[in-house]
Amino acid sequence: MNFNKAEEYILGKLKKELNPNLFYHCYHHTIDVFKSACCLAEMEKINENDLIILKTAALYHDSGFLLDYNNHEDESCKMVSQILPTFDYTSNEIEIIINLIKSTKLPQSPKTQLEKILCDADLDYIGRDDFFMIAHKLFCEWHKNGILISLSKWYQIQVDFLLKNNYFTLSAITLRDAKKKENLEEILNLLKEI
């Protein structure tokens, strides 16, 4: 696996070619998920080879947004199948990466430890202090892409989202679960005021 070249390729493509109306699913989201995955992998004591596979999946997990807003996971998997062989990834490694990407589709359905880590990394922000700022970027992205809803409806969707999505790894639960619950309480309080 030539991870460095695979990383350079996709980050360059995301930086230059992503639609500027992707306020949430942007280059910075990919970097955020990548960093979160690395942090969780260290806490979960993932071996070096698995770490490279996880890092690759984190970098490519939303690459499908380059092609299709609604079917981005499928497009990400197609891109991985086409691109990663040129960076000396084996068919087995590519299959694992594809399964990692598929596991992040909502509702998340991770089966392996690596899939659990990537799913937790993808939703790391829901248990952080910057939750409202990042969630607002998604609200704006939806509006720009024709999903028009009121702010009160948005907050209700966020309540449902936070109630349905739980962290899978002990590391993410330890790091983020308490703040996720605080964020949920804050949204519930906002809804009472609307």
C-alpha positions in Angstrom: 0.0 0.0 0.0 1.3 3.4 -1.0 -0.7 5.3 1.6 1.1 8.6 1.1 0.4 8.8 -2.6 -3.3 7.7 -2.0 -3.6 10.4 0.6 -2.0 13.1 -1.6 -4.2 12.2 -4.5 -7.6 12.3 -2.7 -6.9 15.3 -0.6 -5.8 17.3 -3.7 -8.9 16.2 -5.5 -11.2 17.1 -2.6 -9.5 20.5 -2.1 -9.8 21.5 -5.8 -13.0 19.8 -7.0 -15.6 19.6 -4.2 -18.7 21.7 -4.8 -18.3 24.9 -2.7 -21.9 24.5 -1.6 -20.8 21.5 0.6 -20.4 23.5 3.8 -20.5 20.3 6.0 -19.3 17.6 3.6 -16.2 19.6 2.7 -12.4 19.0 2.8 -12.3 20.0 6.5 -14.9 17.3 7.4 -12.6 14.7 5.8 -9.6 16.0 7.8 -11.7 16.0 10.9 -12.9 12.4 10.5 -9.3 11.4 9.6 -7.9 12.9 12.8 -10.7 11.5 14.9 -10.2 8.0 13.4 -6.4 8.2 14.2 -7.1 9.2 17.8 -9.7 6.5 18.4 -7.4 3.9 16.6 -4.6 4.8 19.0 -6.9 4.5 22.0 -8.3 1.2 20.7 -4.7 -0.1 20.1 -5.1 -0.8 16.3 -2.1 -2.4 14.6 -0.1 -0.6 12.0 -1.5 -2.3 8.9 -5.1 -1.9 10.1 -4.4 1.7 10.8 -3.3 2.4 7.2 -6.5 0.7 6.0 -8.6 2.8 8.5 -6.8 6.0 7.5 -7.4 5.3 3.8 -11.1 4.7 4.4 -11.4 7.9 6.4 -9.8 9.9 3.6 -12.0 8.3 0.9 -15.3 7.9 2.9 -17.0 11.0 1.4 -15.1 11.2 -1.9 -18.3 10.3 -3.7 -19.6 13.8 -3.0 -17.3 14.7 -6.0 -19.9 12.9 -8.2 -23.3 12.6 -6.5 -24.8 14.2 -3.4 -27.5 11.6 -2.8 -25.5 8.4 -3.5 -22.1 9.5 -2.2 -21.3 6.2 -0.3 -21.8 4.2 -3.5 -19.7 6.6 -5.5 -17.0 6.6 -2.8 -16.9 2.8 -3.1 -16.6 3.0 -6.9 -13.8 5.5 -6.6 -11.9 3.3 -4.1 -12.2 0.3 -6.5 -10.8 2.3 -9.4 -8.2 4.5 -7.7 -6.6 2.4 -4.9 -5.2 -0.4 -7.2 -3.0 2.3 -8.8 -1.5 2.9 -5.3 -0.7 -0.9 -4.7 -3.7 -1.7 -2.5 -4.7 -5.4 -2.8 -8.2 -6.5 -3.7 -8.6 -7.7 -0.1 -7.5 -4.3 1.4 -9.9 -2.5 -1.0 -12.8 -4.8 0.0 -12.2 -3.9 3.7 -12.1 -0.2 2.8 -15.3 -0.5 0.9 -17.0 -2.2 3.8 -15.7 0.5 6.1 -17.2 3.2 3.9 -20.5 1.3 3.6 -20.7 1.1 7.4 -20.9 4.9 7.7 -24.2 5.1 5.7 -27.0 6.2 8.0 -28.2 4.4 9.9 -24.7 3.2 10.7 -24.2 -0.5 10.7 -20.6 -1.4 11.8 -19.6 -5.0 12.3 -15.9 -4.9 12.7 -13.7 -3.0 15.1 -12.4 -0.8 12.3 -15.9 -0.1 11.1 -16.9 0.9 14.6 -14.0 3.3 14.8 -14.8 4.9 11.5 -18.5 5.3 12.3 -17.5 6.9 15.6 -15.0 9.2 13.9 -17.6 10.3 11.3 -20.0 11.4 14.0 -17.3 12.6 16.5 -18.6 16.1 16.4 -22.0 15.3 18.0 -20.1 14.8 21.3 -18.0 18.0 21.1 -18.2 21.6 22.0 -18.3 22.6 18.3 -21.4 20.5 17.7 -23.8 23.5 17.0 -21.4 25.2 14.7 -20.8 22.1 12.6 -24.5 21.1 12.6 -25.3 24.6 11.4 -23.0 24.0 8.4 -25.1 21.0 7.5 -28.3 23.0 7.9 -26.9 25.6 5.4 -25.7 22.8 3.1 -29.2 21.3 3.1 -30.7 24.6 2.2 -28.2 25.3 -0.6 -29.0 21.8 -2.0 -32.8 22.3 -1.9 -33.7 20.7 1.4 -35.7 23.6 2.9 -36.9 23.2 6.5 -37.6 25.5 9.3 -35.1 26.0 12.2 -37.5 24.3 14.6 -37.9 21.3 12.3 -34.1 21.2 12.0 -33.7 21.1 15.8 -36.3 18.3 16.0 -34.3 16.4 13.4 -31.2 16.9 15.5 -32.9 15.6 18.6 -34.0 12.4 16.7 -30.5 12.1 15.3 -28.7 12.3 18.6 -31.2 9.9 20.2 -30.7 7.3 17.5 -26.9 7.5 17.0 -24.7 6.1 19.7 -21.0 5.6 19.8 -19.8 2.0 19.2 -16.3 2.0 20.7 -15.5 2.3 24.4 -13.0 5.1 23.5 -15.6 7.3 21.8 -18.1 6.6 24.6 -15.5 7.7 27.1 -14.4 10.8 25.1 -17.8 12.0 23.7 -20.9 10.5 25.2 -21.3 13.0 28.1 -21.0 16.0 25.9 -23.3 14.4 23.3 -26.0 14.2 26.1 -25.3 17.9 27.0 -25.8 18.9 23.4 -29.0 17.0 23.3 -30.3 18.7 26.4 -29.3 22.1 25.0 -31.3 21.4 21.8 -34.3 20.3 23.9 -34.1 23.6 25.8 -34.0 25.5 22.5 -37.1 23.7 21.3 -39.0 24.7 24.4 -38.2 28.3 23.7 -39.2 28.2 20.0 
